[in-house]
Amino acid sequence: MDPDFRELSRAQDARQVGSGMKIAILAEVDKLESTVGGYLFKGMNETYMRLREKDGGRMTLTDTVRLHLAYQEGEDFKLEVWLCSSVGKAISEARLRSVEDLRDMLGNYLFEAMEASNWRKEEEERGISECTGAIDVSFPNGEDGSDCKMRVLLNFVMGIRVFERIYPGTI
């Protein structure tokens, strides 16, 4: 099965997108928990967006997880996950306290992929060790309990692995 791709622009950081990037959408739900971890999977599964998908009969694919593919080899991928607001708020608060506080929330795999991202390496070179811009949480409809969007940058090699896991048979 081929994923749906959308042409967008090249990633600047976890919040912005610039020119020439493609986005893989419609991830396979049964591959997500082992890839994004239990905490993020639960937060994604509790979104209004995912509940609407289930009500519409879409059980095996979801648009709540998207992967912005790197523009060229060696650049960072950007994983975008829609989450329920309580999980998004917890991640937002943790990213401001300490990068290490994110490990349990992201799971070891995504945490290590974020830590290995070009963005995070540049932060460390500049002496930024406590908070990070390699992950961002936004609340497009306000923080009133509606869904939020988490974006996390992943290094190239691990981004490819995430792509292969949740969009199998596409590379």
Buried (B, 14 or more C-beta within 10 A) or exposed (E): EEBEBEEBEBBEBBBEBEEEBBBBBBBBBEBBBEBBBEBBBBBBBBBBBBEEBEEEEBEEBBBBBBBBBBBEEEBBBBBBBBBBBEBBBBBBEBBEEEBEBBBEBBBEBBBBBBBBBBBBBEBEEEEEEEBBBBBBBEBEEEEEEBBBBBBBBBBBEBBBBBBBBBBEEEE
